[in-house]
Amino acid sequence: MRIALLGYGRMGRAVEAVALEEGHEVVARIDSARGVSAAAMADAEVAIDFTTPEAAVPNIRGASSLGLDLVVGTTGWYERIDDARRAVEEAGTGLVWAPNFSLGVQLFLRLARHAGRLVDALEEYDVFVNEDHHRHKLDHPSGTARKLAETLVEALARKARWAEGPPEGLPDPSVLWVGVARAGEVPGTHWVGVEGPDDAIELRHTARGRTGFARGAVAAARWIHGRRGFFGIEDMIAESFGGWQE
């Protein structure tokens, strides 16, 4: 494939390394400030976006209008997802998005869902989420932590919603609380805590670097190339890894 990188920071460079290792060609490297242009993207087939929440939807519009399929790993733009979907559908191109393209994280999310269903039968056990990321990350909680929290709220009948916290005063037990830390160069750690009266359980995913995210993004580029439509990573997982279906 001929790949255009939208965003050439830490993640963009990690994607480039994986793409080149797998025999693909990187034909454009565009930072967030420059935006998409026909001249810069002339030789590309697929664009992979790791930019900023503000740049994501304009990039999706621009790349789609040029006939490029897209992989979007940027987080924090999801309130505009309908605009992005419309741009892709009008252009007749393909897009796959995810808060996290690591296949390990996708496995972790499915394990968390099953754990939540099991814990729901034990009312004396409470559940919470924590996540740590590097100090450069703009959104909080991360897109992965949000997805994890949403997954657990769906699985736990006793949790009505999730929120970043805990708040001042006594926390509401019907809320799944999500703790957030930003420090140093932590690539990303997420964990589900289960606290009982006599013991505790943790389910944890720790990224050792950015390569896992990059490898999943390149796999997504292979999957979306030549497709038409707006997809989440769940669609790719269901087709590529049938045994992972719920």
N, C-alpha and C positions, 0 to 999 in steps of 0.2 A: 504493500500500500504506500501511497504518497500522502504523508501526514503533515498538516499544519498545526503548530502548537500555538494556542491562544493563551498567553501567559507563559513567561519564560523565567519564572522564579525557581524555587526549590523543587516544586512538583513538576514544572515543565521540564527541568533538566533531568529529573528522575524518569519521566516518561520517555524523553529522548534516548536515554541510555538503554532502556528496555527495548524500545522500538528498533534501534540500530542493532542491538544484540540479536533480535529476531529476524533481521534481514529487511526491515522496512526502510523507507527513505523519508527523512524529515526535510521538507521543501520550504517551510516558512516558520519563522520564530517571531511572534508578534507580542510585544508587551501590552499591558492593560491600557496604557495611555494612548497608544497608536490606533487601536481599533482595527476593524476588518476593512480591507480594500481589495478590489478586483486584481490590481497589479500584484499585490503581495501574495495572493492566494491562487494565482493563475494555474499552477501545476498541481495543486492539492486535490485529493479525493475525499479525505476525511479530516475534520478538525477536532482537536481535543482541547477543551476549555478548562483551565484551572486559573481563573483570574480573580475577580472580586464580585460581590453581589451586585454592585452598580453596573458593571461591565457585561455581566452574563447575558441578559436579555438582548441588549443591542448587538452583541456578538452573535447570538442565535439568529436574530433577524438578518444580519449581514451575511453570515455564512450560508444560511438557507437560501437567501436570494441569489447566491452564486452557485447553487446546486450542490453544495457540500453536505454530506452526512456529518452528524455531530455526536461527540461524547462529551457530556457536561458533568464535571466533577466539582465544580464550584458550588459552595453552599451559601445559604442565606438569602436566596432570591425567590423562594418558592411562593411568596404571595403574588408573584407575577407569572405563575406557571401557565395560566390560561392564555396570556399574550404569547408566550413561547410556543405553546401547542398550536395556536392559530397560525403563527409564522411558518412553522414546519409543515402543517397540513396544506396551507396555501401554496407553498413552494413545491410540494410533492417530494420532499426529501425525507430522511430518517434521522431520529435523535433518540439516544438513550441517556438517561440521567440517573444519578444516584448520589446520596450524601457520602457514600464510601464505596469505592469499587474493589476493595480488598475482598477476595473470596473467603479469607479467614473471618472477616467481619460479618459477611453474609451467613456463614455457618454459625457464628456467635449469636446473631440475631434470632436464628431459628432455635438454637438451644435455649435462649432466654425465653422465647415464647412458650416452649414446652415446660420450662421450669416454672414460669408464672402460672400455668394451668395447674401444675401439681401443688404449688404453694397455696393456691386459692382455697384448697380444702382444709388448710391449717390456719385458722383465724388468729392463733396466738403468735404467728410469724408475720413480721412486717417486711416490706421490700422497699429498697431505695436504689438510686443510680448515682454514680460518681463518674466524672471524666476529667482527665488532665491533658493539656496540650501546651505547645510551645507559646512563648509570649508574643509571637507575631500573628497569631490567629485572630481574625477580626470578629467572627461571630461567636456568641456564647448563649446557651449551650451549643455545642457543635451540631452539625447536621446528623451525625451518627448518634449522638446522645439523644437528640429529639426523636429519631426513628426508634431507638431503643426504648425510650419512655412511652411512645405511642404504642409500640408492640406490647409492652407490659400492661398498660392501661386496658388494652383490648382483652388481655388474658386474665386480668384480675377483676372480678366482679365488685370487689370492695373498694376499688380505686376509680373515682369519677373523672379525674383529670390529673395532669402532671403540671408541675411548676418548678422554676428555679428557686432554690431555697437552701435551708429552711427560713421561714419568716421570723420576725420578732414575735416573742410570746410562744404559746403552746401551739405546735403544728397540728394542722387538720389531718386526722388519720385517713380521710377519704382522698387525700392528695398524694400522689407519688412524687416525692421530692428528689430533685436532681441537683447534685452539688457540682461545682465547676471550679477548676484551678487553671491558671495560665502562668507558666514559669519556664525559664530556661529554653531548652531546645527539645523538649519531650515530643516525639513524633505523634503520639496519641495512645492513651490508655483509657479504657472504659470498663467499668465493672458494675455488676448487679450484686447488691448485698441483701442477704436474707437473715434477719435477726429474730431469734426466738428467745424464750425465757431462760434456756439453759445452754444454748449453743448458737453458732453462726455459720453461714455458708456464703462463699463468694464464687461468682462466675465472672471470669476476667478475660479480656482480650488486651494484649500488649503488643503494639507495633514495634518492631526492632529497627525500623527505618521507613523510608518512603517507597521502597521498591515494591512491596506488596500492593500498595495503592496503584502504582504505575503499571504493574503487570496486569492488574485487573482492567485498567483503563485501555490498555492496548488490546486485550482480549475483547473488550466491548467494541472497540473500533473495528476489529475483524467481523464481529457479529452484526453490527449495524450497517456496514458498507453494502450498498445495493438494496437496502430495505426502504420501504416507505412507511412512515407513521411515527408516532410519539410514544416511546416506551420507557418504562422504569426498569431497573435492573432485575426486578422480580420476573419480568417477561423473559429476559435473557437466561436467568437461572432455571426457570421452568422448562425452557426448551433445551438448554445445554446440559443440565444436570437434573434429569427427570426424577431421580430419587430424592431430591431436595424439596419436591412439591409438598405443600401442606396437606 
